[in-house]
Amino acid sequence: MLNGDGLRVVLWVAGCSHCCRECQNPITWDSNGGLPFTDAERKEIFEELDKDYISGITFSGGDPLHPANITEVTALAKEIRRKYPEKTIWLYTGALWEEIQGEEIIKYLDVCVDGEFVVEKKDPLLKWKGSANQRVINVPATLEKGNIVLHTD
């Protein structure tokens, strides 16, 4: 429930080049870490997404847009968008929107939380993000308007 609106499936990926100081999950930095993503894990994700009370999926990590992850995460997001058009897709990345807005995966996302975690800007009262520099971006509205539109409750 802390990884986006509602009750969600969360896929934590391994591989991150941002290596933010005091990261909540440094074990995910090594792209060779974690467990293999097999057909069994894919099946489990879809079984969970089949449940009416699941709002959608969140991609986190590590960084889903790390070179070790982006191709497979994009393919999975595309498949989820096609199969579950009513479910939301969130993605957390240390990259900035301005750096990733041209990536294919963007067209499948509902919300993108961008920016590195900055411990000096940490605020436990912030919703869906760890530090004040990060943005919780409403992706469809941002694409429509051509400038960043923040996601609200």
Residue, then its C-alpha position, 0 to 999 in steps of 0.5 A: m500500500l506504500n507503493g502506489d494507490g490501493l493494494r498492489v503487486v510489486l515487482w522488485v528488480a535487481g540492478c541500479s546504477h544510482c546507488c543513492r546514499e541511505c537507499q532503502n534497498p541497497i541489496t537490489w543494486d547488483s544486477n546479478g543479484g536477486l532471483p531469476f524471473t521465470d514463467a513461474e514468477r510471471k504466472e504468479i504476477f498474473e494470478e495476483l492481478d486477476k484478483d478484483y481487489i488488486s489495483g495494479i502493479t508497481f515496478s521498483g527495485g533497484d531501478p526498473l529502467h536499468p539496462a539489465n531490466i528495461t527490455e523485460v520490464t517494458a515487455l511485461a508492462k505492455e502485456i499487463r496494459r493489454k490484459y488488464p487495461e483497468k489496472t494501474i501501472w506505477l514505476y519507481t526510477g532514480a532517473l528524471w522524467e526528462e531523461i526517460q520520457g522517450e522510452e517505450i515503457i512510458k506509454y504503458l505507465d499511469v504513474c512514474v515516481d522519478g528522481e534519486f532518493v536524497v537523504e538530506k531531503k528525506d521526509p517520512l510524511l511524503k506520500w509515495k516518495g522518500s525525498a522532496n526532490q522526487r516527483v509522483i508524475n501522472v503519466p497520461a496527463t503529462l503526455e497529453k499536456g506536454n509538461i509534468v502533471l503531478h499525481t494526486d489522491 
